[in-house]
Amino acid sequence: MKFKAAIFDWAGTTVDFGSFAPMGVFIKAMAEFGIEVTIGEARAPMGAAKWDHIQTMLHMPRITEQWIAHYGKAPDDADVDAIFKVFVPLNETVAADYADLIPGTVATMEALRARGMKIGSTTGYTRSIMAHVLPVAAAQGYSPDNLVCSDDLSEGRPGPLGIYKCMIDLGVYPPSALIKVDDTAPGIAEGVSAGCVTVGIALSGNAVGRTAEELSRMSDADIAECRAAATDVLKAAGADYVIDTVADLPDLVAQIEAGAATGGRPGGA
């Protein structure tokens, strides 16, 4: 098998180690409506389009109960719209502050391009949010060949339309010649629904939710526990392979193309 392109997610995959920017903004946006949410509740739907993410949160029983107590009715789509209008400008403000590249991103892109692969990207962020992220990433050396945002198409993740748009933009096909790389279940499902090979990102992603510095202070046993929990989430979503961070991808691609990869972490672990 020879791959023609890799399609990357953004927060938790190529920027924002631990995926902190969107998580914090969901908590802040809900607080502006008098609703208290936990970090776990804010992270649970991560990877979906942000409107859909808010809708999913409002349907969580504990949050629905708070909303009814506060407003005297169950939340509806108009309430999702109202929160979304608060969320987007808040996220625009902070996204660039969390746009540091995950270590190994630039080297990975160089290695994949050296293999003749194109670099695409999809995101649950809106285009207005990404307008703040793109120049910060570019200044650090990362500029993918395309970008598909959650508000570019009629349907976002976990559907396949974002991948299809990447295929058109990049001029690559069939889907089986593409790798989708993502740290969330909806992002992996996006790749699965399009027919791509899917690679989950464990340690830098939303499921672990730790900074690189926090991970560096953890024991090997604790890191292994975090990795295993994230791997379970990503595998359940359909990930063909799971690696720690984007830095591990070139070795995995080489193994897959050589027929030596068997799933799991590089080397088949």
N, C-alpha and C positions, 0 to 999 in steps of 0.2 A: 504494500500500500504506500502510495506517495501522496502526502497532503498538499493541498493547494493554498490553504489559508487557515488562520486561527482567528476566532472571534472572541474578544475579551470583554468581560464586564469591567466596571470601573471600581467603585468603592469596595474595598475588601479584597480586590483581585489585583489591580494595578496601582491604585492609589488608596490612601486612607487605611493604613494597617489597622485591622480590627473593626473597620466600618463604623466609625463613631459619629461622623457628621449627620447622617440621616437619623440615627437613633436619638440623638439629643434633641433634634428639632421636632421629632414626633412628640416627645415628652413635653417640650415647651409649648407647642401648638395646642395640644390637648389641655394643658394647664390654663391657657388663655380662655378656655370655655368652661373652666371650673372642674375639669376631669383629671384625676390623678392616675397615671399609668406607670407600670413598672418597666424596668429596662427589658425584662423578658417579653412583656407584652408588646413593647415598641419594636423589638427585634424579630418577633415571630413571623410576620408576613414579609420580611425583608427580601428584596429582589423583584417584587411586583411593582407595577406602575404605582406612583405615589397616591393617586386618587383611590385606586383599588386597595392599597395598603391601609389607608384611613378607613375605608368602608369595612374592611376585615376587622380592624381594631374595634370599631363601634359595635360590631356584632359579637364581640367577646362578652360572655355573660356578665363578668364583673364590671366591665366598662358600660355595657348597656344598662345595668342596674343603676350605676351612678348617673347616667344621662337621664333616665326616667325620674330619679329622685330630684335632679336639678331642674329639669325642664317639664316634667309632668307628662312626657310622651316618649315613645321609643324613637331612636334616631332614624332618620330617613336620608334619602339621597341629597336633599337640600342641605341637610346638616353636614354631609360629607363635602359638598361644594363650599360651604362656609369655612370649614376647617382647612380645606385645601387652599383656599384663597389666603389664609394666614400662613400656612406651611410654606408655600413656594417662595415668597420674599424672604422668610426667615432662612430657608435653606440656601437661597442665593447669597445671602450675607455670609454664611459660615462655610459653605462648601469649599471655597478657595483656601480657607485656613487649614483644611484637612486634606489638601491635595498633594501632599508629599508622596513621591513614588515609593512603592514597596520595593525594598532592596532586591536587585536582580532584574527589574523590569526592563531597563534599557539593554542590558546584555542579552536577555531573552529575545527581545525583538530583533536585535542584530543577528543572533544565531538563527532565528527562524527565517529571516529575510535572506540570509546566506544559503539557506536550503531552497530558496525560490518561493517561499510562502508569502502571501499577502497578509496584512494585519487589519482586521476589522474590529468594530466594537459596537455593543449595544448596552443600554442602561435603563434603569427604572427612573432615572432623573428626567426632568423636562429639559427642553433645549435651552430655556432661559437660565436654568441652574448650570447646565454644562458650559454656557458661555463664560462663566466665571472659573470653571475648572480647566478648560482646554488650554488657555494661555499659561497657566501655572505648570501644567504637565509638560507643555512644549518647551518651556524654559529649562526644564530638567532633562530634556532629551527624548520625551515620548510624544509622538504624534502619529496615531494610527491612520490607516488609509481611508477610513470612513467612520461615521458616527451615526447610529440610529437611536433616537430618544423615545421616551415613552409616549410623548404627544405627537410624534411624527406620523403614526399610523392609527387605524381605527381600533386596533386591539393590541395590547401589550403582552408581556409574559403572563402565563406560561405558554401562550400560543406561539406559532412559528414565524409570524409575519416579519419580525425584526431580522431573523436569520435570512428569510427570503430577500428582504431589502438589501442586506449585506451581499448576498450572492449577485444581485443585479448591479450594485455599486462597484463591486470588485471584479465582476466578470468571471466568477468561479462556480463550478458545479462538477459533479452532483453533490448533494449534501454530505454524502459519506466521505467526501474528500476534504471536509471541513472539520476542525476541532472547535467545540464551544467550551470556553474556560470560564468558570463562575464559582463564586463562594456561597451561593444561595440555592435553595430548592427550586424556586420559580425560574431562576436563570438556567439551572441544569435542565429543568423540564422544557424550557424554550428550545434547547439544543436537541433534546430527545424528540420533541414533537416535529422538529424539522428534519430529523434523520441524520443528525451529525454524530460524530464521536464526541463524547462528553467527558470533561476533566474537571473534577471538583477541587476547590482550593480549601484546605482545612485550617491551618494555623493562623493565616493572616485574615481570615474571613469573619463573617457575622456570627457564625455558630460558636466560635471561641470568644470573640469580642474582647481580646486583650491587645495591648500595645506590644510592639517588639521588645521594649524595655521590660515590661511585665513578664513576658515569656522568658526573657534571659535570666530572670531571677527565680524561675520555677525549677523544681527538680525534674529529672528525666521522667520519673514516674507520673508526676502531675501533668507534664506535657503530653505524655502518652495517653493519659486519660482524656485530656482535651481533644487530642487528635482522633481518638476512637469515637468520641461522642459526635464530633463534626462529621467524621466519615460515615457514621450510621445515617445521619440526616441526608448527606449528599448521595449515598448509595440508594437510599429509599426513594430519592427523587429520580434515580436512573443513571447516576454517574457511572461511566465505564471504568474510570480510573480516578484515584484521589491522590493528590500530592500536597506537600506542606505549604509551599508558596509558589508564585510564578517563576521563581528562580530555578525550580526543579523541572520546568516544562521541557527545555531542550533535550535533556537526557531521556525523558519519557518519549518524546516524539521519535528520537533515534531508535529507541527500543521497539516502539510500535511498528515503525517502517521496516525494521529488520525482522519483525515477527517474533521478538523476544519478550514482549510485555504480556503479562497474564492478568492484569487488573490489580487494583490496590495501589500501593505506593510504588515508585520506580523500582524495577527489579522483581515485582510481583509480590512484595511483602504485604 
